[in-house]
Amino acid sequence: MKFAIAVLVISLSGLSVLAQGPPTLRIVTEVPSLPSELFYGDIRVKPLRLRPGTNTPITINDADFFVHQQYVDFLSRMPDQSGFNFWVNQITSCGGNGACVDGQRVNSSGAFFLSIEFNGTGYFVYRLHKGSFGDLPRYATFMPDTRQVGNGVIVGQGDWQGQLAANQTAFANAWVGRGSFLARYPTTLSPGEYVDNLIQAAGLTAAQVNRNQIVADLTASGNSTAGRATALRSIIESSAFDTKEKSPAFVLMQYFGYLRRNPDGAPDNNLDGYNFWLNKLNQFNGDFHAAEMVKSFIVSGEYFGRF
């Protein structure tokens, strides 16, 4: 999965040269282990990716680069070889059947959101935030938080279950100690008040999460940091909260994963698009194929414009 990358020469004739001199080239690295981006001033320079040893360009329409990008965008890591080969084969096995290729691209991409790895990392972070504050997480904080929970985790390799469990516990304990969390849930709250406030923020009822047992466990812990984190997890990892939040999270990840922005960011500047896709996904009972949600994002001009 090695791609040769050359900088694409772009026309900058429309740029005005400021008095202090022309813009400079700069490399922006969000994650050291993942590809960086090149900017000329504030203009993002798209690279020209070539097959090693050839002048053949690589595009997002190519199965290998498409699959590679799903790992980067949804799991924030480079692909493991066995997983990469599996998903590429799902697409290339279609041969020249265009309808089959399109369908397998949708299947493959949708599978990353539904994967065990994303469920334990990105979706875990989403549920912590939504269950704590009742609103959508933001891209700028969600991505580094997700990478922290996913650090060292590759499903199917080594003791990934133990690593993920340890990461989740450490992150949840740190989460309830953050200033923004303590401002809403100060330690002066009694166990009952704390749990009731969390249940309300999560949009659930006491019966849906066995409120009395959560309060009893938190009380037994001495209202400790670990106990508060466990109480929060009991709520956000409940089947009731999962049922409530699966579709909203899926739609949000379309924006975070494919478009690398908040749903109310430019060019939308509001949540109309997010609400449209959430309503459509709900209309089809969470079936992203019938709703044509994933398909629409991966063929959008904004998605192709990234590459």
C-alpha positions as CSV (number, residue, x, y, z in Angstrom):
1,M,0.0,0.0,0.0
2,K,2.7,2.4,-0.9
3,F,1.7,5.4,-3.0
4,A,4.1,7.7,-4.8
5,I,3.1,11.2,-4.2
6,A,4.1,14.2,-6.3
7,V,3.0,17.8,-5.6
8,L,0.5,18.9,-8.2
9,V,1.4,22.2,-9.7
10,I,-1.6,24.5,-9.4
11,S,-2.3,27.9,-10.9
12,L,-1.9,30.6,-8.3
13,S,-2.4,33.5,-10.7
14,G,-5.5,34.6,-8.9
15,L,-3.7,35.2,-5.7
16,S,-2.7,38.7,-4.8
17,V,0.8,39.1,-3.4
18,L,0.8,41.0,-0.2
19,A,3.2,43.7,0.6
20,Q,5.1,41.6,3.0
21,G,5.8,39.0,0.3
22,P,4.2,36.0,-1.3
23,P,2.5,33.2,0.7
24,T,4.8,30.3,1.8
25,L,4.5,26.6,1.5
26,R,3.7,24.9,4.8
27,I,3.0,21.3,5.9
28,V,0.1,20.7,8.3
29,T,0.3,17.4,10.2
30,E,-2.8,16.5,12.3
31,V,-1.5,13.1,13.2
32,P,2.2,12.2,12.9
33,S,1.5,8.7,11.8
34,L,-0.9,9.7,9.1
35,P,-0.5,11.7,5.8
36,S,0.1,15.4,6.1
37,E,-1.4,18.2,4.0
38,L,0.5,20.9,2.0
39,F,-0.7,24.5,2.0
40,Y,0.4,27.5,-0.1
41,G,-0.6,30.2,2.2
42,D,-4.2,29.3,3.0
43,I,-4.7,27.4,-0.2
44,R,-4.6,23.6,0.2
45,V,-2.4,22.0,-2.5
46,K,-3.7,18.7,-3.7
47,P,-1.0,16.0,-4.2
48,L,-0.7,14.0,-7.4
49,R,-0.5,10.4,-6.3
50,L,1.3,8.0,-8.7
51,R,1.6,4.3,-8.9
52,P,5.2,3.5,-7.8
53,G,7.5,3.4,-10.8
54,T,4.8,4.8,-13.2
55,N,3.1,7.9,-14.3
56,T,-0.3,6.4,-13.6
57,P,-2.3,8.6,-11.2
58,I,-4.1,7.2,-8.2
59,T,-7.6,8.5,-7.4
60,I,-10.3,8.0,-4.8
61,N,-12.1,5.9,-7.4
62,D,-9.3,3.2,-7.1
63,A,-10.2,0.4,-4.7
64,D,-6.9,0.4,-2.9
65,F,-6.8,4.1,-2.2
66,F,-10.5,4.2,-1.3
67,V,-10.1,1.5,1.3
68,H,-6.9,3.1,2.6
69,Q,-8.8,6.3,3.1
70,Q,-11.5,4.6,5.1
71,Y,-8.9,3.4,7.7
72,V,-7.5,6.9,7.9
73,D,-10.9,8.7,8.1
74,F,-12.8,6.4,10.5
75,L,-10.1,4.5,12.5
76,S,-7.4,7.2,12.4
77,R,-4.7,4.7,11.5
78,M,-3.0,3.1,8.6
79,P,-4.5,-0.1,7.4
80,D,-3.4,-3.5,8.6
81,Q,-2.6,-5.7,5.7
82,S,-5.2,-8.5,6.2
83,G,-8.0,-6.1,6.7
84,F,-6.9,-4.0,3.8
85,N,-6.7,-7.0,1.5
86,F,-10.2,-8.1,2.5
87,W,-11.9,-4.8,1.8
88,V,-10.1,-4.2,-1.5
89,N,-11.1,-7.7,-2.6
90,Q,-14.7,-6.9,-1.8
91,I,-14.6,-4.2,-4.4
92,T,-12.2,-5.6,-7.0
93,S,-14.1,-8.9,-7.1
94,C,-16.8,-7.1,-9.0
95,G,-14.5,-6.9,-12.0
96,G,-16.0,-4.4,-14.6
97,N,-19.5,-4.5,-13.1
98,G,-20.0,-0.8,-12.3
99,A,-23.2,-1.3,-10.3
100,C,-21.5,-4.0,-8.2
101,V,-18.4,-1.8,-7.6
102,D,-20.6,1.1,-6.5
103,G,-22.5,-1.2,-4.1
104,Q,-19.4,-2.7,-2.6
105,R,-17.8,0.7,-2.1
106,V,-20.9,1.7,-0.1
107,N,-20.9,-1.7,1.8
108,S,-17.2,-1.4,2.6
109,S,-17.3,2.2,3.8
110,G,-20.5,1.7,5.9
111,A,-18.8,-1.3,7.5
112,F,-16.2,0.9,9.1
113,F,-18.8,2.8,11.2
114,L,-20.4,-0.5,12.2
115,S,-17.1,-2.2,13.0
116,I,-16.1,-3.4,16.4
117,E,-13.1,-1.1,16.4
118,F,-15.1,2.1,15.7
119,N,-17.8,1.1,18.1
120,G,-15.2,0.9,20.9
121,T,-13.4,4.1,19.9
122,G,-15.2,6.8,18.0
123,Y,-18.7,5.7,19.0
124,F,-17.6,5.4,22.6
125,V,-16.4,9.0,22.6
126,Y,-19.6,10.1,20.9
127,R,-21.7,8.5,23.6
128,L,-19.6,9.9,26.4
129,H,-20.1,13.4,25.0
130,K,-23.7,13.1,24.1
131,G,-24.6,11.4,27.3
132,S,-22.8,14.0,29.4
133,F,-23.9,17.2,27.6
134,G,-26.8,16.3,25.4
135,D,-25.4,17.9,22.3
136,L,-23.2,16.8,19.4
137,P,-19.4,16.6,19.8
138,R,-17.3,18.9,17.7
139,Y,-14.8,17.7,15.1
140,A,-11.8,19.4,16.6
141,T,-12.1,17.7,20.0
142,F,-13.7,14.4,18.8
143,M,-10.8,13.4,16.6
144,P,-8.0,13.6,19.2
145,D,-10.2,12.0,21.8
146,T,-11.0,9.1,19.5
147,R,-7.4,8.6,18.7
148,Q,-6.6,8.5,22.4
149,V,-9.1,5.7,23.0
150,G,-7.9,3.8,19.9
151,N,-4.2,4.1,20.7
152,G,-2.6,0.7,20.1
153,V,-5.9,-1.0,19.2
154,I,-6.1,-3.1,16.0
155,V,-9.0,-5.6,16.2
156,G,-7.7,-9.1,15.7
157,Q,-4.1,-8.3,16.6
158,G,-2.6,-9.1,20.0
159,D,-4.6,-8.4,23.2
160,W,-6.7,-5.8,21.5
161,Q,-9.6,-6.4,23.9
162,G,-7.5,-5.7,26.9
163,Q,-5.9,-2.7,25.3
164,L,-9.2,-1.2,24.4
165,A,-10.7,-1.8,27.8
166,A,-7.8,-0.2,29.5
167,N,-7.9,2.8,27.1
168,Q,-11.7,3.2,27.7
169,T,-11.3,3.1,31.5
170,A,-8.5,5.6,31.5
171,F,-10.3,7.9,29.2
172,A,-13.6,7.8,31.1
173,N,-11.8,8.4,34.4
174,A,-10.1,11.5,32.8
175,W,-13.3,12.6,31.2
176,V,-15.2,13.0,34.4
177,G,-12.3,15.1,35.7
178,R,-12.4,17.6,32.9
179,G,-13.3,21.1,33.7
180,S,-16.3,21.2,31.4
181,F,-17.7,18.0,33.0
182,L,-17.1,19.2,36.5
183,A,-18.7,22.5,35.8
184,R,-21.9,20.7,34.9
185,Y,-21.6,17.8,37.4
186,P,-19.6,19.1,40.4
187,T,-18.4,16.7,43.0
188,T,-20.8,18.3,45.5
189,L,-23.7,16.5,43.9
190,S,-25.0,13.5,45.8
191,P,-24.8,10.2,44.0
192,G,-28.5,10.4,43.4
193,E,-28.4,13.9,42.0
194,Y,-25.4,13.1,39.8
195,V,-27.1,10.0,38.3
196,D,-30.4,11.8,37.8
197,N,-28.7,14.7,36.0
198,L,-26.9,12.3,33.7
199,I,-30.0,10.3,32.9
200,Q,-31.8,13.6,32.0
201,A,-28.9,14.8,29.8
202,A,-28.9,11.4,28.0
203,G,-32.6,11.8,27.3
204,L,-33.5,8.5,29.1
205,T,-35.7,7.4,32.0
206,A,-34.6,5.9,35.3
207,A,-36.2,2.6,34.4
208,Q,-34.3,2.3,31.2
209,V,-30.9,2.2,33.0
210,N,-31.8,0.8,36.4
211,R,-31.2,4.1,38.1
212,N,-31.3,2.7,41.7
213,Q,-28.6,0.2,41.1
214,I,-26.3,2.8,39.5
215,V,-26.8,5.1,42.5
216,A,-26.1,2.3,44.9
217,D,-22.9,1.3,43.1
218,L,-21.7,4.9,43.1
219,T,-22.5,5.4,46.8
220,A,-20.5,2.2,47.6
221,S,-17.5,3.7,45.7
222,G,-17.5,6.7,48.0
223,N,-18.6,8.9,45.1
224,S,-15.0,8.4,43.7
225,T,-13.8,9.6,40.3
226,A,-13.8,6.0,39.1
227,G,-17.3,5.5,40.5
228,R,-18.6,8.5,38.7
229,A,-17.0,7.3,35.5
230,T,-18.5,3.9,35.9
231,A,-22.0,5.4,36.6
232,L,-21.7,7.5,33.4
233,R,-20.7,4.4,31.4
234,S,-23.6,2.4,32.8
235,I,-25.9,5.0,31.2
236,I,-24.2,5.6,27.9
237,E,-23.4,2.0,27.3
238,S,-27.0,0.9,27.9
239,S,-29.0,-0.7,25.1
240,A,-31.5,2.2,25.5
241,F,-28.9,4.8,24.8
242,D,-27.4,2.8,21.9
243,T,-30.8,2.5,20.3
244,K,-31.4,6.2,20.7
245,E,-28.0,7.4,19.4
246,K,-26.9,5.0,16.8
247,S,-28.5,6.9,13.9
248,P,-27.5,10.4,15.0
249,A,-24.0,9.2,15.5
250,F,-23.9,7.5,12.1
251,V,-25.0,10.7,10.4
252,L,-22.5,12.8,12.3
253,M,-19.7,10.5,11.3
254,Q,-20.5,11.1,7.6
255,Y,-19.5,14.7,8.2
256,F,-16.5,13.9,10.4
257,G,-15.2,11.0,8.3
258,Y,-15.9,12.0,4.7
259,L,-16.0,15.8,4.9
260,R,-13.7,16.3,7.9
261,R,-15.8,19.0,9.3
262,N,-18.7,19.8,11.6
263,P,-22.2,19.4,10.0
264,D,-22.9,23.1,10.6
265,G,-19.6,24.2,9.1
266,A,-19.1,25.8,5.7
267,P,-20.6,25.5,3.2
268,D,-23.7,24.5,5.1
269,N,-23.4,26.9,8.0
270,N,-26.5,25.2,9.6
271,L,-27.7,21.8,10.6
272,D,-30.2,21.5,7.8
273,G,-28.1,18.9,6.0
274,Y,-27.5,16.9,9.1
275,N,-31.2,16.9,10.0
276,F,-32.2,15.9,6.5
277,W,-30.0,12.8,6.6
278,L,-31.0,11.9,10.1
279,N,-34.7,12.1,9.2
280,K,-34.0,10.0,6.1
281,L,-32.1,7.4,8.0
282,N,-34.8,7.2,10.6
283,Q,-37.4,6.9,7.8
284,F,-35.6,3.7,6.6
285,N,-35.1,2.4,10.2
286,G,-31.3,2.9,10.1
287,D,-30.8,1.2,6.8
288,F,-28.1,3.3,5.2
289,H,-28.5,1.5,1.9
290,A,-32.1,2.3,1.5
291,A,-31.6,5.8,2.7
292,E,-28.7,6.1,0.2
293,M,-26.8,8.1,2.8
294,V,-23.3,6.6,2.5
295,K,-23.6,6.5,-1.3
296,S,-24.5,10.2,-1.4
297,F,-21.6,11.3,0.7
298,I,-18.9,9.3,-1.2
299,V,-20.0,10.6,-4.5
300,S,-20.4,14.2,-3.4
301,G,-18.4,17.0,-4.9
302,E,-17.2,18.0,-1.4
303,Y,-15.8,14.5,-0.8
304,F,-14.1,14.2,-4.2
305,G,-12.7,17.7,-3.7
306,R,-10.6,16.5,-0.8
307,F,-8.5,14.4,-3.2
